Amino acid sequence: MGKRTKKIGPTRGLGARYGSTVRKRYTKIVASLKEANKCPQCSTVAVRRQSVGVWECRKCGFTFAGGAYAPITKLGVIARRTARGVQSEARLGEERTT
């Protein structure tokens, strides 16, 4: 018999089950979940996940809502950009009426 390879990473306990694509997705999600992220308030790399969608900076204590597996999602970035555009349009409308 040949030498067995050592299972490493988040999928080490899954073995040959569930298919390679699912195991690769799982590895990617868990790796991004565990890494430290940048705080939107103090810009320190100290943000950790508290629970699903709740993130907290360990330095300044800032708690905010984000994605389930990442503090900032693509959809959140788009929503913030859209909201900023709506606010600036509202301000321009106020300036024109006064």
Backbone as JSON Lines, residues from 0, in Angstrom:
{"i":0,"aa":"M","n":[0.83,-1.19,0.0],"ca":[0.0,0.0,0.0],"c":[0.87,1.25,0.0]}
{"i":1,"aa":"G","n":[0.39,2.27,-0.7],"ca":[1.11,3.53,-0.76],"c":[0.9,4.35,0.5]}
{"i":2,"aa":"K","n":[1.71,5.35,0.64],"ca":[1.61,6.24,1.8],"c":[0.4,7.16,1.64]}
{"i":3,"aa":"R","n":[-0.37,7.32,2.68],"ca":[-1.54,8.19,2.63],"c":[-1.12,9.64,2.79]}
{"i":4,"aa":"T","n":[-1.84,10.54,2.13],"ca":[-1.54,11.96,2.29],"c":[-2.24,12.48,3.54]}
{"i":5,"aa":"K","n":[-1.61,13.45,4.15],"ca":[-2.13,14.03,5.37],"c":[-3.21,15.06,5.02]}
{"i":6,"aa":"K","n":[-4.35,14.99,5.67],"ca":[-5.43,15.94,5.45],"c":[-5.15,17.2,6.25]}
{"i":7,"aa":"I","n":[-5.1,18.33,5.56],"ca":[-4.85,19.59,6.26],"c":[-5.91,20.6,5.87]}
{"i":8,"aa":"G","n":[-6.0,21.67,6.64],"ca":[-6.96,22.73,6.36],"c":[-8.31,22.46,6.99]}
{"i":9,"aa":"P","n":[-9.26,23.33,6.74],"ca":[-10.58,23.22,7.35],"c":[-11.34,21.95,6.97]}
{"i":10,"aa":"T","n":[-11.01,21.35,5.83],"ca":[-11.76,20.17,5.37],"c":[-11.11,18.87,5.8]}
{"i":11,"aa":"R","n":[-10.18,18.91,6.74],"ca":[-9.44,17.71,7.13],"c":[-10.33,16.6,7.67]}
{"i":12,"aa":"G","n":[-11.44,16.96,8.27],"ca":[-12.31,15.95,8.85],"c":[-13.36,15.4,7.9]}
{"i":13,"aa":"L","n":[-13.45,15.98,6.71],"ca":[-14.5,15.56,5.78],"c":[-14.1,14.35,4.94]}
{"i":14,"aa":"G","n":[-12.8,14.14,4.76],"ca":[-12.33,13.0,3.98],"c":[-12.74,13.13,2.53]}
{"i":15,"aa":"A","n":[-13.23,12.03,1.95],"ca":[-13.6,12.02,0.54],"c":[-15.08,12.34,0.34]}
{"i":16,"aa":"R","n":[-15.75,12.77,1.37],"ca":[-17.19,13.01,1.28],"c":[-17.52,14.39,0.71]}
{"i":17,"aa":"Y","n":[-18.72,14.54,0.21],"ca":[-19.36,15.8,-0.21],"c":[-18.87,16.36,-1.54]}
{"i":18,"aa":"G","n":[-17.85,15.84,-2.15],"ca":[-17.39,16.33,-3.45],"c":[-16.34,17.41,-3.32]}
{"i":19,"aa":"S","n":[-15.48,17.49,-4.31],"ca":[-14.35,18.42,-4.25],"c":[-14.8,19.88,-4.32]}
{"i":20,"aa":"T","n":[-15.82,20.18,-5.11],"ca":[-16.27,21.56,-5.26],"c":[-16.82,22.1,-3.95]}
{"i":21,"aa":"V","n":[-17.6,21.31,-3.27],"ca":[-18.18,21.74,-1.99],"c":[-17.08,21.91,-0.95]}
{"i":22,"aa":"R","n":[-16.11,21.01,-0.93],"ca":[-15.0,21.13,0.02],"c":[-14.16,22.36,-0.26]}
{"i":23,"aa":"K","n":[-13.95,22.71,-1.54],"ca":[-13.19,23.91,-1.88],"c":[-13.93,25.17,-1.46]}
{"i":24,"aa":"R","n":[-15.23,25.21,-1.68],"ca":[-16.03,26.36,-1.24],"c":[-15.98,26.52,0.27]}
{"i":25,"aa":"Y","n":[-16.1,25.41,0.97],"ca":[-16.06,25.41,2.42],"c":[-14.72,25.94,2.92]}
{"i":26,"aa":"T","n":[-13.64,25.5,2.3],"ca":[-12.3,25.95,2.68],"c":[-12.17,27.46,2.49]}
{"i":27,"aa":"K","n":[-12.66,27.97,1.37],"ca":[-12.57,29.4,1.08],"c":[-13.35,30.22,2.1]}
{"i":28,"aa":"I","n":[-14.55,29.78,2.44],"ca":[-15.4,30.5,3.38],"c":[-14.79,30.5,4.78]}
{"i":29,"aa":"V","n":[-14.35,29.35,5.25],"ca":[-13.79,29.27,6.6],"c":[-12.49,30.06,6.7]}
{"i":30,"aa":"A","n":[-11.67,30.04,5.66],"ca":[-10.43,30.81,5.67],"c":[-10.72,32.31,5.77]}
{"i":31,"aa":"S","n":[-11.7,32.81,5.0],"ca":[-12.04,34.23,5.07],"c":[-12.7,34.59,6.4]}
{"i":32,"aa":"L","n":[-13.39,33.66,6.99],"ca":[-14.07,33.89,8.27],"c":[-13.07,34.06,9.4]}
{"i":33,"aa":"K","n":[-11.99,33.3,9.37],"ca":[-11.03,33.29,10.47],"c":[-10.0,34.42,10.4]}
{"i":34,"aa":"E","n":[-9.79,35.01,9.22],"ca":[-8.76,36.04,9.12],"c":[-9.21,37.34,9.76]}
{"i":35,"aa":"A","n":[-8.24,38.11,10.27],"ca":[-8.54,39.4,10.87],"c":[-8.82,40.4,9.75]}
{"i":36,"aa":"N","n":[-9.76,41.31,9.99],"ca":[-10.17,42.28,8.99],"c":[-10.0,43.7,9.52]}
{"i":37,"aa":"K","n":[-10.05,44.66,8.61],"ca":[-9.85,46.06,8.94],"c":[-11.12,46.69,9.5]}
{"i":38,"aa":"C","n":[-10.97,47.45,10.57],"ca":[-12.11,48.13,11.2],"c":[-12.5,49.36,10.37]}
{"i":39,"aa":"P","n":[-13.8,49.53,10.07],"ca":[-14.22,50.7,9.29],"c":[-14.12,52.01,10.08]}
{"i":40,"aa":"Q","n":[-14.01,51.94,11.4],"ca":[-13.97,53.16,12.2],"c":[-12.54,53.59,12.54]}
{"i":41,"aa":"C","n":[-11.71,52.65,13.06],"ca":[-10.36,53.02,13.49],"c":[-9.28,52.52,12.55]}
{"i":42,"aa":"S","n":[-9.64,51.78,11.51],"ca":[-8.72,51.26,10.48],"c":[-7.66,50.31,11.01]}
{"i":43,"aa":"T","n":[-7.88,49.72,12.16],"ca":[-6.97,48.73,12.71],"c":[-7.39,47.35,12.24]}
{"i":44,"aa":"V","n":[-6.44,46.47,12.0],"ca":[-6.76,45.11,11.59],"c":[-7.03,44.31,12.86]}
{"i":45,"aa":"A","n":[-8.26,44.43,13.36],"ca":[-8.61,43.78,14.61],"c":[-10.08,43.37,14.68]}
{"i":46,"aa":"V","n":[-10.73,43.22,13.54],"ca":[-12.16,42.9,13.52],"c":[-12.33,41.39,13.52]}
{"i":47,"aa":"R","n":[-13.18,40.9,14.41],"ca":[-13.49,39.48,14.49],"c":[-15.0,39.3,14.5]}
{"i":48,"aa":"R","n":[-15.45,38.13,14.07],"ca":[-16.87,37.84,14.02],"c":[-17.37,37.43,15.4]}
{"i":49,"aa":"Q","n":[-18.49,38.03,15.82],"ca":[-19.12,37.67,17.09],"c":[-20.17,36.59,16.89]}
{"i":50,"aa":"S","n":[-21.01,36.77,15.9],"ca":[-22.01,35.78,15.52],"c":[-22.33,36.03,14.04]}
{"i":51,"aa":"V","n":[-23.33,35.35,13.52],"ca":[-23.64,35.47,12.09],"c":[-24.03,36.91,11.76]}
{"i":52,"aa":"G","n":[-23.2,37.59,10.98],"ca":[-23.48,38.95,10.54],"c":[-23.13,40.03,11.53]}
{"i":53,"aa":"V","n":[-22.58,39.69,12.7],"ca":[-22.22,40.69,13.71],"c":[-20.71,40.66,13.88]}
{"i":54,"aa":"W","n":[-20.06,41.8,13.67],"ca":[-18.61,41.92,13.72],"c":[-18.22,42.96,14.75]}
{"i":55,"aa":"E","n":[-17.08,42.76,15.41],"ca":[-16.64,43.69,16.44],"c":[-15.14,43.92,16.36]}
{"i":56,"aa":"C","n":[-14.75,45.18,16.51],"ca":[-13.32,45.53,16.54],"c":[-12.82,45.29,17.96]}
{"i":57,"aa":"R","n":[-11.71,44.57,18.08],"ca":[-11.18,44.26,19.4],"c":[-10.43,45.45,20.01]}
{"i":58,"aa":"K","n":[-10.07,46.44,19.18],"ca":[-9.35,47.59,19.71],"c":[-10.29,48.69,20.2]}
{"i":59,"aa":"C","n":[-11.19,49.16,19.31],"ca":[-12.05,50.29,19.69],"c":[-13.42,49.84,20.18]}
{"i":60,"aa":"G","n":[-13.78,48.56,20.03],"ca":[-15.06,48.07,20.51],"c":[-16.23,48.36,19.59]}
{"i":61,"aa":"F","n":[-15.97,48.86,18.4],"ca":[-17.02,49.18,17.44],"c":[-17.68,47.9,16.95]}
{"i":62,"aa":"T","n":[-18.99,47.8,17.1],"ca":[-19.76,46.64,16.66],"c":[-20.63,47.06,15.48]}
{"i":63,"aa":"F","n":[-20.63,46.25,14.44],"ca":[-21.41,46.6,13.25],"c":[-21.91,45.34,12.56]}
{"i":64,"aa":"A","n":[-22.89,45.54,11.69],"ca":[-23.46,44.43,10.93],"c":[-22.73,44.32,9.61]}
{"i":65,"aa":"G","n":[-22.52,43.09,9.18],"ca":[-21.86,42.83,7.92],"c":[-22.41,41.55,7.32]}
{"i":66,"aa":"G","n":[-21.6,40.9,6.52],"ca":[-22.01,39.63,5.93],"c":[-21.86,38.5,6.93]}
{"i":67,"aa":"A","n":[-22.36,37.34,6.57],"ca":[-22.27,36.18,7.45],"c":[-20.84,35.69,7.59]}
{"i":68,"aa":"Y","n":[-20.06,35.78,6.52],"ca":[-18.71,35.25,6.53],"c":[-17.63,36.3,6.31]}
{"i":69,"aa":"A","n":[-18.0,37.51,5.95],"ca":[-17.04,38.6,5.76],"c":[-17.69,39.9,6.26]}
{"i":70,"aa":"P","n":[-16.91,40.78,6.87],"ca":[-17.51,42.0,7.42],"c":[-18.03,42.95,6.36]}
{"i":71,"aa":"I","n":[-17.44,42.93,5.17],"ca":[-17.88,43.81,4.1],"c":[-18.21,42.95,2.89]}
{"i":72,"aa":"T","n":[-19.41,43.1,2.36],"ca":[-19.84,42.32,1.2],"c":[-19.92,43.22,-0.03]}
{"i":73,"aa":"K","n":[-19.92,42.61,-1.2],"ca":[-20.02,43.39,-2.43],"c":[-21.34,44.14,-2.49]}
{"i":74,"aa":"L","n":[-22.42,43.5,-2.06],"ca":[-23.72,44.14,-2.07],"c":[-23.77,45.32,-1.1]}
{"i":75,"aa":"G","n":[-23.1,45.19,0.04],"ca":[-23.03,46.28,1.01],"c":[-22.29,47.49,0.47]}
{"i":76,"aa":"V","n":[-21.22,47.25,-0.27],"ca":[-20.45,48.33,-0.88],"c":[-21.32,49.08,-1.9]}
{"i":77,"aa":"I","n":[-22.06,48.33,-2.71],"ca":[-22.94,48.94,-3.71],"c":[-24.05,49.74,-3.03]}
{"i":78,"aa":"A","n":[-24.63,49.19,-1.96],"ca":[-25.7,49.89,-1.24],"c":[-25.19,51.18,-0.62]}
{"i":79,"aa":"R","n":[-23.97,51.15,-0.04],"ca":[-23.39,52.35,0.56],"c":[-23.15,53.42,-0.51]}
{"i":80,"aa":"R","n":[-22.65,53.0,-1.68],"ca":[-22.39,53.93,-2.77],"c":[-23.7,54.57,-3.25]}
{"i":81,"aa":"T","n":[-24.76,53.75,-3.37],"ca":[-26.05,54.25,-3.81],"c":[-26.63,55.23,-2.79]}
{"i":82,"aa":"A","n":[-26.52,54.9,-1.52],"ca":[-27.05,55.77,-0.46],"c":[-26.3,57.1,-0.45]}
{"i":83,"aa":"R","n":[-25.0,57.06,-0.66],"ca":[-24.21,58.29,-0.71],"c":[-24.64,59.16,-1.88]}
{"i":84,"aa":"G","n":[-24.96,58.55,-3.02],"ca":[-25.43,59.3,-4.18],"c":[-26.79,59.92,-3.94]}
{"i":85,"aa":"V","n":[-27.68,59.2,-3.27],"ca":[-29.02,59.72,-2.97],"c":[-28.91,60.9,-2.01]}
{"i":86,"aa":"Q","n":[-28.01,60.8,-1.02],"ca":[-27.83,61.9,-0.07],"c":[-27.31,63.15,-0.77]}
{"i":87,"aa":"S","n":[-26.33,62.97,-1.66],"ca":[-25.78,64.14,-2.34],"c":[-26.82,64.79,-3.27]}
{"i":88,"aa":"E","n":[-27.66,63.99,-3.9],"ca":[-28.73,64.53,-4.74],"c":[-29.74,65.29,-3.9]}
{"i":89,"aa":"A","n":[-30.04,64.8,-2.71],"ca":[-30.99,65.48,-1.82],"c":[-30.42,66.83,-1.36]}
{"i":90,"aa":"R","n":[-29.11,66.85,-1.09],"ca":[-28.49,68.1,-0.69],"c":[-28.51,69.12,-1.83]}
{"i":91,"aa":"L","n":[-28.25,68.65,-3.05],"ca":[-28.3,69.56,-4.2],"c":[-29.72,70.1,-4.38]}
{"i":92,"aa":"G","n":[-30.73,69.28,-4.16],"ca":[-32.12,69.73,-4.28],"c":[-32.46,70.77,-3.24]}
{"i":93,"aa":"E","n":[-31.93,70.63,-2.02],"ca":[-32.17,71.59,-0.97],"c":[-31.5,72.93,-1.3]}
{"i":94,"aa":"E","n":[-30.29,72.88,-1.84],"ca":[-29.57,74.1,-2.17],"c":[-30.27,74.89,-3.27]}
{"i":95,"aa":"R","n":[-30.87,74.18,-4.22],"ca":[-31.55,74.85,-5.32],"c":[-32.82,75.54,-4.86]}
{"i":96,"aa":"T","n":[-33.52,74.98,-3.86],"ca":[-34.78,75.56,-3.41],"c":[-34.56,76.75,-2.48]}
{"i":97,"aa":"T","n":[-33.39,76.83,-1.84],"ca":[-33.17,77.94,-0.93],"c":[-32.55,79.13,-1.58]}
